[in-house]
Amino acid sequence: MQQLDHLSSSQLRLYLQCPQKYQFQYIDLIPKTFRASALAFGSAIHSALSWFHKAELTGAKVSQEQLAKIFETDWYSQKADEDIHFKDSDDDMKLVVMGRELLSLYQRQPQRPQVKGSEIPFVIPLVSPTDGRELGINLEGYFDVIERDDTIVEFKTSAQVMTSFDIQSMMQLTAYGYAFKRLYGRPPKGFKVINFIKNKKPRIEVTETRRNDEDYEVFFHLVEQILKAITEGIFYPRAGFWCKECEYAHLCPLWQRKSA
């Protein structure tokens, strides 16, 4: 079995979603045959926002056209390197226009994040918040943005509004709050999820939430159980809406049975 050298919130989320896909991607290291357009779009938006905030931190003034060009460069670079699969009525031009509109909306927001840092990497040991027990593996990731008041900002792209339950149960935020507290010795002030909504009338929604010490303890125990399952080789297919865009469907026993 492939030796684990770290865990990330995306790895943990994937294992909970479908352990079989986790095995294909992170244990067997099977190359993906395509990339879903939603993932490519989200990646291009993130790249543009990272460049924008880093440019502003240097005092540079960024025009809407400059920001749009960064988005398009990343988008077309992905298209050149990978086979992009489009969902439903999406197509290349539609998503490019959508990206430009959403980024323009973001730039024109009167209350954008007061950025202290952008795309900040972290590597921390996974340690129990209550008894100091260590799992012997690191948690790695990036903060999209940290604001001047220590609010953690996470950017999302989706086709619909995220509910309060979606935000409250988002393990990624808990992981980031846990990491922030380990790094800086204090909890973050809170969290903002800035959701770039891709529908007929593109819009941006901002939702704020918090986490507490109990959330971080629950997170640690969840990671402990996931790590134990991975170490013991427990990988099973789990069906859901995500199957339609799965890059490993051709290898999945559930999908093959359904196709047959």
Secondary structure as UniProt FT lines:
FT   STRAND          6..8
FT   HELIX           9..17
FT   HELIX           19..22
FT   HELIX           23..27
FT   STRAND          35..36
FT   HELIX           37..57
FT   TURN            58..59
FT   HELIX           64..81
FT   STRAND          84..85
FT   TURN            88..89
FT   HELIX           92..107
FT   TURN            110..111
FT   STRAND          115..127
FT   TURN            129..131
FT   STRAND          134..147
FT   TURN            148..149
FT   STRAND          151..158
FT   HELIX           164..168
FT   HELIX           171..184
FT   STRAND          190..197
FT   STRAND          203..209
FT   HELIX           213..231
FT   TURN            232..233
FT   HELIX           241..245
FT   TURN            247..248
FT   HELIX           249..251
FT   HELIX           253..259
//
